[in-house]
Amino acid sequence: MSTSPALFAGLLDDAAMFPPGNAAPADAIAAHLRYRSAWFAALVGPLLVHHHARWDEFVQAHAEAGSPVLQVGIIGAATPPAHVPAGMRITGFELPVSELPLPDPGRAFQLACEVTTAADRAKILTGISERRRDGQRVIAKFRTGGTSADAFPSEHDVAAVIVDAARVAVPLKFTAGLHHAVRFTDASTGLEQHGFLNLLIAVARSCQGADPTSVLAAVAERDTETVASEVRSWSPPDAGRVREAFVSFGCCGLEEPVSDLVRLGLLDGNGR
C-alpha cells in the first residue's frame, strides 16, 4: 500500500552541485529538468545553487541551456544575486546562523537558518519561532552528513535538534548524507548514515509530544520494515502535519531516495 501523496510532495531539494556530487552546472540543470518531467516530479523541490562560489557559471550554463524555467534555492546568502536571469525564480535562501538578529530576506522568500549542536542553538531556534509568529517564512536547517566522519552527527545529536525544534514549533530542513530511507552503516566507508524516513518518524513523534527516548529510538532504528510500517500507518492528515514540521531535505542524487521509497512500497513507481 502506497502512502498519501502529500507525504513526499516537494520533499527532495536538488543539491547536485554540492559535495559529494559536485555536478557541473550544465549537468545539474539537465538532470533537474529530467526530474521535473519524470514520474516522481511532484517530489522534486528547487535546484540549490551557491550564491558566491558557482552563481556566474550557473547563469552561463542556464543561458546555454536555453534559459529554461527553474526554481532555485540560494545557499550562503539571504539576498538575491545581482543578476537573476529570466526563467529563474528564487524560492528562498539558506545560510548558517549563529547570532541574532536573524537575516531578513523579506516575506516573499523562505529563509532556512542552519543551526548546529552547539549552545547557541536554543537562542537561534527561539529567534526563528518569534519570526514565524510575525508571519515570516523562517525554518531551521540541520546538517546530517558530509564527506568525512566528523560531518555526521550522532543519533543523539540529531534527536536533540528535533526535540528542541518541536519544543518551540520550528519546522526543520535537513541536508547532506540522506541518500537512503533507513539508517545503515556504509560498508565502503564505515560511516553511520542517517535515514530520511527515520527523521520523518522522529519529527512526527516529537511533534506529538513523545518522550525524547522515543524520538531517539526513531532516529536509530535500522529495520526497514519497522520504519516503513510506521510511515505506512499515517493518515493523510498525519502526513500533512509531519510535512509542516519536516519541510524538505537536500540530496545530491535524487534517484536513490526515490528508489528506496519504491522498494519499500511507499510509492508505486507511477507518481502515486
Helices and strands as residue ranges (DSSP letters): G 5-7, E 12-14, H 25-37, G 41-43, E 44-50, H 55-64, E 70-75, E 88-96, E 110-115, H 121-133, E 138-143, G 149-151, H 155-167, E 172-175, E 184-185, E 192-193, H 196-207, H 212-220, H 224-232, H 236-245, E 246-251, H 255-263
